[in-house]
Amino acid sequence: MRRAFVGHGASRGNALGHARVRLPAVFDVSEERIAASAVEAELARLHAAMAAVRTELLAARERLQGALAHEIGEFLDLHALLLDDPELLQGLDALIRQERYSADYALRLQRNRLAAVFEGMDDDYFRSRIEDIDHVIGRLHAALHRGDAAVRGTAGEILVTDSVAPSELAQLQEEGVLAVVTSGGSQLSHSAILARSLHLPLVVGAADVLQHINDGDVLVVDGGAGHVVVAPGAADLRAYRARKREEKRERQQLHRLRREPTRTLDGVDIRLYANAESRQDVAEAHALGAAGVGLYRTEFLFLQRDRLPDEDEQFAAYRDAVLGMTGRMVTIRTLDLGADKADRTGLALQREPNPALGCRGVRLSLARGEVFATQMRAIVRASGYGPLRILVPMVARREEMQRVAALLQRTREALRAEGHEIADEIPLGAMIEVPAAALALPGFIDMLDFLSIGTNDLIQYLLAADRDNDALGDLYSPLHPAVLRVLHEVIQLGRRRGKPVAVCGEVAGDALFAPLLLALGLEEFSLHPGTLLEVRQAIRNADLGALRRRAGALLRARDRAGIERWMARCA
């Protein structure tokens, strides 16, 4: 019997396939005691499961390439850290050795203990980490019961579940999953962002799907509109085929845009930069005709390793990025680590009370001066091979940029004295992602050569809303009057002072927001290479003069609904 569900479209695309229902992980394991003689064997069984999960996480990490390695890798790294947490390990061993519980029941008890601790914290960030605990415990539970038989394939299926972790998405697509439908989730969560990068259709917030969809049901999913149809009829199938034909036509049109200029209908050139962190990303950006690299993440050199990268290793990576862009500008962002992106070297603090507001970005770099000096030397050395500029993350005040500028000057003088060939000019810029930086910008913009607005954190801090908190999905949005006004003020200040301004957050990579950003005055976008052609097409379809004339109406909008009406009139 046909039935339709409406959720929120989180990643465009259409799929037709059988449902694979995954119910929420509920660790309802009965209490089970084991004999004293079986304790060592049960411990060995648990430790073997842990080793298997560690191997799975490592294998998944190694399969990732490019920018996805950064985004998905953060969650895999976090799960690996949880798996090695002494409190988890010691608690499990004690429950089995001293209480003589089975490994399954010990997992349930330890999960509940840790969850109770996290739930009792005042900090929303740590409360939200309960989901990560559940993913790790779920992996361990599955490993304990995994037999020699191969796991049932998912090719051609549509996953229906309560939520999906970012770390799962690449593997699901690799296994052949066609789309994902969740009963919870947000359109701007990490999972949604990654699904768009993977071009994997995703519908979130489709209430009651778990109650009414069964394994094997035939589904049609429209990830753009957020529609899910069970047992589709002839009209549904015709509509699906029409959407697939339109998808194919759009892909062909986008492919032809690889060599076309990013120019509006009224003849204004807009710069599209690519975000990157590897040679593969740089090569893709070059092939797509990007104006350069607007954000080269350096964290990948520090993650998933037990020692810090030395100067020569960093220099080689930065030099290769510069060479790969063959004369186009490469923006190197200095280290952006923090407790939410902890490394294994001990550089970043792993247990801060509130990591989002902790020692991260430029704060960490200035606190670890020797590490920062090494990175600065590597970056400046790479400037001898082509255009390069330096971007500083998490800036909040003028004093931070003064210290960075002084270090840059000392580094240039030292390298020249040593006989290195370096660029005569190395532009220095700041990421505007802390509200204080946006408000105080008139007081330190004179120190900057360019600006880059990091909308992901700016929105989060400005609205006090964690984008991965499903309960706040409607609040965490760029379509808030305060967000638009801050963007407009920063962009216009940059224009008045002759400082180029780019947006490098997720908003820049969504073609739907391109008219809005153009209206606010933006002329430089930095985005994931996978969405570059879609944004180029949106810009080529835009009349910049008309959008700028309507900017006043956009800024006068008093709520999200008013902003959405403005966008609808631009569609």
FENTAMO-V923738 format. One record per residue. N is the residue number from 0. RES is the residue in three letters. PSI is psi in whole degrees, -180 to 180 (none if undefined). OMEGA is omega in radians with two decimals (999 if undefined). Layout:
BEGIN
N,RES,PSI,OMEGA / N,RES,PSI,OMEGA
END
This chain:
BEGIN
0,MET,130,-3.10 / 1,ARG,139,3.07 / 2,ARG,140,-3.10 / 3,ALA,144,3.08 / 4,PHE,146,3.13 / 5,VAL,123,3.04 / 6,GLY,-147,3.10 / 7,HIS,128,3.09 / 8,GLY,117,-3.09 / 9,ALA,-23,3.10 / 10,SER,121,-3.04 / 11,ARG,156,3.11 / 12,GLY,159,-3.10 / 13,ASN,147,-3.11 / 14,ALA,148,3.06 / 15,LEU,120,-3.11 / 16,GLY,-177,3.11 / 17,HIS,146,3.12 / 18,ALA,141,2.93 / 19,ARG,109,-3.03 / 20,VAL,127,3.05 / 21,ARG,110,-3.12 / 22,LEU,159,3.14 / 23,PRO,145,3.14 / 24,ALA,110,3.09 / 25,VAL,118,-3.06 / 26,PHE,68,-3.12 / 27,ASP,72,-3.10 / 28,VAL,132,-3.12 / 29,SER,150,3.09 / 30,GLU,130,-3.11 / 31,GLU,126,3.09 / 32,ARG,154,3.13 / 33,ILE,159,3.12 / 34,ALA,154,3.13 / 35,ALA,-34,-3.12 / 36,SER,-16,-3.09 / 37,ALA,-1,-3.05 / 38,VAL,-50,-3.09 / 39,GLU,-39,3.12 / 40,ALA,-37,3.14 / 41,GLU,-39,3.07 / 42,LEU,-43,3.12 / 43,ALA,-39,3.12 / 44,ARG,-44,3.14 / 45,LEU,-45,-3.11 / 46,HIS,-33,3.06 / 47,ALA,-39,3.09 / 48,ALA,-40,3.10 / 49,MET,-43,3.12 / 50,ALA,-39,3.14 / 51,ALA,-41,-3.13 / 52,VAL,-40,3.08 / 53,ARG,-43,3.13 / 54,THR,-41,3.11 / 55,GLU,-46,-3.12 / 56,LEU,-42,3.13 / 57,LEU,-43,-3.14 / 58,ALA,-40,3.11 / 59,ALA,-40,3.14 / 60,ARG,-42,-3.07 / 61,GLU,-24,3.13 / 62,ARG,-21,-3.07 / 63,LEU,145,3.13 / 64,GLN,149,2.97 / 65,GLY,-147,-3.05 / 66,ALA,-30,3.11 / 67,LEU,-30,3.10 / 68,ALA,-36,3.11 / 69,HIS,-51,-3.04 / 70,GLU,-54,-3.11 / 71,ILE,-35,-3.10 / 72,GLY,-32,3.11 / 73,GLU,-41,-3.09 / 74,PHE,-37,3.05 / 75,LEU,-40,3.12 / 76,ASP,-43,3.14 / 77,LEU,-43,3.14 / 78,HIS,-36,3.09 / 79,ALA,-39,3.11 / 80,LEU,-42,3.10 / 81,LEU,-38,-3.12 / 82,LEU,-28,-3.14 / 83,ASP,8,-3.09 / 84,ASP,125,-3.10 / 85,PRO,-35,-3.12 / 86,GLU,-39,3.10 / 87,LEU,-49,-3.06 / 88,LEU,-48,-3.12 / 89,GLN,-38,3.12 / 90,GLY,-42,3.12 / 91,LEU,-44,3.14 / 92,ASP,-42,-3.13 / 93,ALA,-41,-3.14 / 94,LEU,-35,-3.14 / 95,ILE,-45,-3.04 / 96,ARG,-43,-3.04 / 97,GLN,-42,-3.11 / 98,GLU,-13,-3.14 / 99,ARG,44,3.02 / 100,TYR,156,3.02 / 101,SER,159,3.14 / 102,ALA,-39,3.14 / 103,ASP,-47,-3.10 / 104,TYR,-34,3.07 / 105,ALA,-41,3.08 / 106,LEU,-44,-3.13 / 107,ARG,-47,-3.11 / 108,LEU,-43,-3.11 / 109,GLN,-36,3.07 / 110,ARG,-46,-3.10 / 111,ASN,-36,3.11 / 112,ARG,-48,-3.13 / 113,LEU,-41,-3.14 / 114,ALA,-38,3.13 / 115,ALA,-38,3.10 / 116,VAL,-47,-3.11 / 117,PHE,-39,-3.13 / 118,GLU,-27,-3.12 / 119,GLY,-4,-3.13 / 120,MET,149,3.12 / 121,ASP,-21,-3.02 / 122,ASP,126,-3.12 / 123,ASP,-35,-3.10 / 124,TYR,-48,-3.10 / 125,PHE,-35,3.07 / 126,ARG,-35,-3.12 / 127,SER,-13,-3.13 / 128,ARG,-6,3.07 / 129,ILE,-37,3.12 / 130,GLU,-38,3.10 / 131,ASP,-40,3.08 / 132,ILE,-44,-3.13 / 133,ASP,-38,3.12 / 134,HIS,-42,3.14 / 135,VAL,-47,3.13 / 136,ILE,-39,3.11 / 137,GLY,-41,3.09 / 138,ARG,-43,-3.14 / 139,LEU,-44,3.14 / 140,HIS,-43,3.12 / 141,ALA,-39,-3.13 / 142,ALA,-33,3.12 / 143,LEU,-28,-3.02 / 144,HIS,12,-3.12 / 145,ARG,124,3.10 / 146,GLY,-168,3.14 / 147,ASP,-18,-3.11 / 148,ALA,146,-3.13 / 149,ALA,145,3.07 / 150,VAL,138,-3.09 / 151,ARG,132,-3.10 / 152,GLY,159,-3.13 / 153,THR,8,-3.11 / 154,ALA,132,3.11 / 155,GLY,6,-3.10 / 156,GLU,162,3.09 / 157,ILE,119,-3.11 / 158,LEU,129,3.08 / 159,VAL,119,-3.02 / 160,THR,179,3.12 / 161,ASP,-38,3.11 / 162,SER,162,3.13 / 163,VAL,132,-3.12 / 164,ALA,146,3.09 / 165,PRO,-36,-3.09 / 166,SER,-15,-3.13 / 167,GLU,-23,-2.88 / 168,LEU,-46,-3.12 / 169,ALA,-40,3.14 / 170,GLN,-40,3.12 / 171,LEU,-45,3.13 / 172,GLN,-40,3.14 / 173,GLU,-34,3.14 / 174,GLU,-10,3.09 / 175,GLY,10,3.08 / 176,VAL,134,-3.06 / 177,LEU,-31,-3.09 / 178,ALA,167,3.11 / 179,VAL,137,3.07 / 180,VAL,127,3.14 / 181,THR,149,3.11 / 182,SER,-22,3.09 / 183,GLY,-161,3.05 / 184,GLY,168,-3.09 / 185,SER,150,3.12 / 186,GLN,-18,-3.10 / 187,LEU,19,3.07 / 188,SER,167,3.07 / 189,HIS,-39,-3.14 / 190,SER,-43,3.13 / 191,ALA,-42,3.14 / 192,ILE,-44,-3.13 / 193,LEU,-37,3.10 / 194,ALA,-40,3.10 / 195,ARG,-38,3.11 / 196,SER,-34,3.14 / 197,LEU,-6,-3.05 / 198,HIS,41,3.11 / 199,LEU,117,-3.12 / 200,PRO,135,-3.12 / 201,LEU,129,3.00 / 202,VAL,127,3.13 / 203,VAL,162,3.06 / 204,GLY,30,3.10 / 205,ALA,91,-3.05 / 206,ALA,145,3.02 / 207,ASP,3,-3.13 / 208,VAL,-35,-3.11 / 209,LEU,-24,3.14 / 210,GLN,-23,-2.97 / 211,HIS,-3,3.09 / 212,ILE,135,-3.11 / 213,ASN,157,3.05 / 214,ASP,132,3.07 / 215,GLY,-14,3.07 / 216,ASP,144,3.07 / 217,VAL,130,-3.09 / 218,LEU,147,2.88 / 219,VAL,127,-3.10 / 220,VAL,131,3.03 / 221,ASP,100,-3.08 / 222,GLY,-15,3.09 / 223,GLY,-50,-3.11 / 224,ALA,-18,-3.11 / 225,GLY,26,-3.09 / 226,HIS,142,3.06 / 227,VAL,127,-3.14 / 228,VAL,127,3.08 / 229,VAL,138,-3.12 / 230,ALA,61,-3.07 / 231,PRO,144,3.09 / 232,GLY,-174,-3.08 / 233,ALA,-42,-3.13 / 234,ALA,-38,3.11 / 235,ASP,-42,-3.12 / 236,LEU,-39,3.08 / 237,ARG,-43,3.14 / 238,ALA,-39,3.11 / 239,TYR,-47,-3.13 / 240,ARG,-36,3.11 / 241,ALA,-41,3.11 / 242,ARG,-38,3.12 / 243,LYS,-39,3.09 / 244,ARG,-40,3.12 / 245,GLU,-40,3.07 / 246,GLU,-46,-3.12 / 247,LYS,-43,3.12 / 248,ARG,-42,3.14 / 249,GLU,-41,3.13 / 250,ARG,-41,3.13 / 251,GLN,-41,3.11 / 252,GLN,-42,-3.14 / 253,LEU,-40,-3.14 / 254,HIS,-37,-3.13 / 255,ARG,-15,-3.12 / 256,LEU,-2,-3.07 / 257,ARG,-35,-3.09 / 258,ARG,7,-3.11 / 259,GLU,151,3.13 / 260,PRO,154,3.05 / 261,THR,85,-2.99 / 262,ARG,134,-3.13 / 263,THR,170,-3.13 / 264,LEU,-32,-3.13 / 265,ASP,21,2.92 / 266,GLY,23,3.12 / 267,VAL,127,3.13 / 268,ASP,132,3.11 / 269,ILE,141,-3.11 / 270,ARG,127,3.05 / 271,LEU,111,3.06 / 272,TYR,161,3.13 / 273,ALA,145,2.95 / 274,ASN,142,-3.06 / 275,ALA,163,3.02 / 276,GLU,9,-3.11 / 277,SER,168,3.10 / 278,ARG,-34,3.13 / 279,GLN,-42,3.10 / 280,ASP,-43,-3.12 / 281,VAL,-43,3.13 / 282,ALA,-42,3.13 / 283,GLU,-43,3.12 / 284,ALA,-42,3.13 / 285,HIS,-44,-3.11 / 286,ALA,-30,-3.12 / 287,LEU,0,3.12 / 288,GLY,29,3.09 / 289,ALA,148,3.12 / 290,ALA,-15,-3.14 / 291,GLY,-167,3.05 / 292,VAL,118,-3.10 / 293,GLY,-14,3.14 / 294,LEU,102,3.05 / 295,TYR,111,-3.09 / 296,ARG,129,-3.13 / 297,THR,-4,-3.07 / 298,GLU,-30,-3.05 / 299,PHE,-24,3.11 / 300,LEU,-17,-3.05 / 301,PHE,-20,-3.05 / 302,LEU,155,3.07 / 303,GLN,44,3.09 / 304,ARG,159,-3.06 / 305,ASP,-3,3.10 / 306,ARG,156,3.14 / 307,LEU,143,3.08 / 308,PRO,139,-3.14 / 309,ASP,180,-3.07 / 310,GLU,-44,-3.08 / 311,ASP,-38,3.12 / 312,GLU,-44,3.11 / 313,GLN,-45,3.14 / 314,PHE,-44,-3.12 / 315,ALA,-41,-3.14 / 316,ALA,-45,-3.11 / 317,TYR,-40,3.10 / 318,ARG,-43,-3.12 / 319,ASP,-35,3.09 / 320,ALA,-43,-3.14 / 321,VAL,-46,3.13 / 322,LEU,-37,-3.10 / 323,GLY,-24,-3.13 / 324,MET,1,3.00 / 325,THR,56,3.05 / 326,GLY,-8,3.06 / 327,ARG,151,-3.04 / 328,MET,138,3.05 / 329,VAL,124,-3.13 / 330,THR,111,3.13 / 331,ILE,118,3.06 / 332,ARG,130,3.11 / 333,THR,166,-2.96 / 334,LEU,127,3.14 / 335,ASP,64,3.07 / 336,LEU,160,3.06 / 337,GLY,-176,-3.08 / 338,ALA,-23,3.09 / 339,ASP,-8,3.05 / 340,LYS,56,-3.04 / 341,ALA,142,3.09 / 342,ASP,176,-3.11 / 343,ARG,-2,-3.10 / 344,THR,-10,-3.07 / 345,GLY,6,3.14 / 346,LEU,-49,3.14 / 347,ALA,142,3.08 / 348,LEU,138,-3.07 / 349,GLN,-14,-3.07 / 350,ARG,69,3.06 / 351,GLU,147,3.14 / 352,PRO,-37,3.13 / 353,ASN,90,-3.02 / 354,PRO,-35,-3.11 / 355,ALA,-23,-3.12 / 356,LEU,23,-3.00 / 357,GLY,-151,-3.07 / 358,CYS,90,-3.08 / 359,ARG,167,3.11 / 360,GLY,-136,-3.09 / 361,VAL,-26,3.12 / 362,ARG,-45,3.12 / 363,LEU,-42,-3.13 / 364,SER,-44,-3.13 / 365,LEU,-29,3.10 / 366,ALA,-27,3.13 / 367,ARG,71,-2.98 / 368,GLY,-38,-3.11 / 369,GLU,-41,3.12 / 370,VAL,-42,-3.13 / 371,PHE,-41,3.14 / 372,ALA,-38,3.11 / 373,THR,-45,3.13 / 374,GLN,-41,-3.12 / 375,MET,-40,3.09 / 376,ARG,-43,-3.12 / 377,ALA,-42,-3.13 / 378,ILE,-47,-3.10 / 379,VAL,-38,3.08 / 380,ARG,-39,-3.13 / 381,ALA,-21,-3.12 / 382,SER,-17,3.11 / 383,GLY,-6,-3.06 / 384,TYR,-1,3.11 / 385,GLY,177,-3.09 / 386,PRO,131,-3.08 / 387,LEU,143,3.02 / 388,ARG,160,-3.01 / 389,ILE,130,-3.13 / 390,LEU,130,-3.07 / 391,VAL,122,-3.08 / 392,PRO,157,2.98 / 393,MET,30,3.13 / 394,VAL,137,3.11 / 395,ALA,-16,-3.05 / 396,ARG,163,-3.09 / 397,ARG,-39,-3.06 / 398,GLU,-34,3.12 / 399,GLU,-45,3.13 / 400,MET,-32,3.08 / 401,GLN,-43,-3.13 / 402,ARG,-39,3.12 / 403,VAL,-44,3.14 / 404,ALA,-39,3.12 / 405,ALA,-41,3.10 / 406,LEU,-41,3.12 / 407,LEU,-44,-3.14 / 408,GLN,-44,3.11 / 409,ARG,-40,-3.12 / 410,THR,-44,3.13 / 411,ARG,-43,-3.13 / 412,GLU,-41,-3.12 / 413,ALA,-43,-3.11 / 414,LEU,-38,3.08 / 415,ARG,-41,3.14 / 416,ALA,-29,3.13 / 417,GLU,-4,3.10 / 418,GLY,11,3.12 / 419,HIS,145,3.05 / 420,GLU,118,-3.14 / 421,ILE,165,-3.11 / 422,ALA,149,3.08 / 423,ASP,-36,-3.13 / 424,GLU,131,3.06 / 425,ILE,98,-3.12 / 426,PRO,143,-3.14 / 427,LEU,128,-3.11 / 428,GLY,170,-3.14 / 429,ALA,144,2.97 / 430,MET,129,3.09 / 431,ILE,94,-3.12 / 432,GLU,-6,3.05 / 433,VAL,127,-3.10 / 434,PRO,-36,3.13 / 435,ALA,-37,3.13 / 436,ALA,-40,3.12 / 437,ALA,-41,-3.11 / 438,LEU,-36,-3.08 / 439,ALA,2,-3.04 / 440,LEU,-39,3.12 / 441,PRO,-24,-3.10 / 442,GLY,-9,3.10 / 443,PHE,8,3.13 / 444,ILE,-23,3.12 / 445,ASP,-21,-3.13 / 446,MET,-8,-2.98 / 447,LEU,148,3.03 / 448,ASP,-23,3.12 / 449,PHE,167,3.14 / 450,LEU,150,3.02 / 451,SER,123,-3.09 / 452,ILE,119,3.08 / 453,GLY,93,-2.99 / 454,THR,-28,-3.10 / 455,ASN,-53,3.14 / 456,ASP,-35,-3.12 / 457,LEU,-45,3.13 / 458,ILE,-44,-3.11 / 459,GLN,-46,-3.12 / 460,TYR,-38,-3.09 / 461,LEU,-39,-3.09 / 462,LEU,-2,-3.09 / 463,ALA,48,-3.06 / 464,ALA,118,3.09 / 465,ASP,123,-3.06 / 466,ARG,-16,3.12 / 467,ASP,9,3.06 / 468,ASN,107,-3.06 / 469,ASP,-33,-3.10 / 470,ALA,-18,-3.10 / 471,LEU,16,-3.06 / 472,GLY,-36,-3.14 / 473,ASP,-23,-3.11 / 474,LEU,-43,-3.13 / 475,TYR,100,-3.08 / 476,SER,142,3.02 / 477,PRO,-14,-3.09 / 478,LEU,54,3.07 / 479,HIS,134,-3.09 / 480,PRO,-37,-3.13 / 481,ALA,-39,3.13 / 482,VAL,-47,-3.12 / 483,LEU,-38,-3.12 / 484,ARG,-39,3.10 / 485,VAL,-44,3.10 / 486,LEU,-47,-3.11 / 487,HIS,-44,-3.10 / 488,GLU,-41,3.14 / 489,VAL,-45,-3.13 / 490,ILE,-44,-3.10 / 491,GLN,-36,3.08 / 492,LEU,-42,3.09 / 493,GLY,-43,3.13 / 494,ARG,-43,-3.11 / 495,ARG,-34,-3.09 / 496,ARG,6,3.10 / 497,GLY,29,-3.14 / 498,LYS,120,3.10 / 499,PRO,140,-3.14 / 500,VAL,129,3.05 / 501,ALA,159,2.94 / 502,VAL,124,-3.09 / 503,CYS,6,3.12 / 504,GLY,-177,-3.05 / 505,GLU,-31,-3.13 / 506,VAL,-36,-3.10 / 507,ALA,-26,-3.08 / 508,GLY,4,3.14 / 509,ASP,114,-3.08 / 510,ALA,-27,-3.13 / 511,LEU,-29,-3.10 / 512,PHE,-5,-3.08 / 513,ALA,-48,3.12 / 514,PRO,-38,-3.13 / 515,LEU,-47,-3.13 / 516,LEU,-38,3.09 / 517,LEU,-41,3.13 / 518,ALA,-35,-3.13 / 519,LEU,-7,3.08 / 520,GLY,3,-3.08 / 521,LEU,138,3.10 / 522,GLU,0,3.10 / 523,GLU,126,3.10 / 524,PHE,145,3.00 / 525,SER,123,-2.92 / 526,LEU,168,3.09 / 527,HIS,136,-3.12 / 528,PRO,-29,-3.09 / 529,GLY,-19,-3.14 / 530,THR,4,-3.04 / 531,LEU,-44,-3.08 / 532,LEU,-35,3.11 / 533,GLU,-43,3.13 / 534,VAL,-38,3.10 / 535,ARG,-43,3.13 / 536,GLN,-43,3.13 / 537,ALA,-40,3.13 / 538,ILE,-40,3.14 / 539,ARG,-22,3.11 / 540,ASN,-1,-3.04 / 541,ALA,143,3.00 / 542,ASP,102,-3.02 / 543,LEU,-42,-3.13 / 544,GLY,-43,3.14 / 545,ALA,-41,3.13 / 546,LEU,-43,-3.12 / 547,ARG,-34,3.12 / 548,ARG,-24,-3.14 / 549,ARG,3,-3.09 / 550,ALA,-35,3.14 / 551,GLY,-44,3.12 / 552,ALA,-37,3.12 / 553,LEU,-45,-3.09 / 554,LEU,-19,3.08 / 555,ARG,-8,3.13 / 556,ALA,136,-3.04 / 557,ARG,-11,-3.12 / 558,ASP,176,-3.10 / 559,ARG,-39,-3.11 / 560,ALA,-39,3.12 / 561,GLY,-39,3.11 / 562,ILE,-40,3.12 / 563,GLU,-36,3.08 / 564,ARG,-39,3.10 / 565,TRP,-45,-3.14 / 566,MET,-39,-3.13 / 567,ALA,-36,3.12 / 568,ARG,-20,3.12 / 569,CYS,-11,-3.05 / 570,ALA,none,999
END
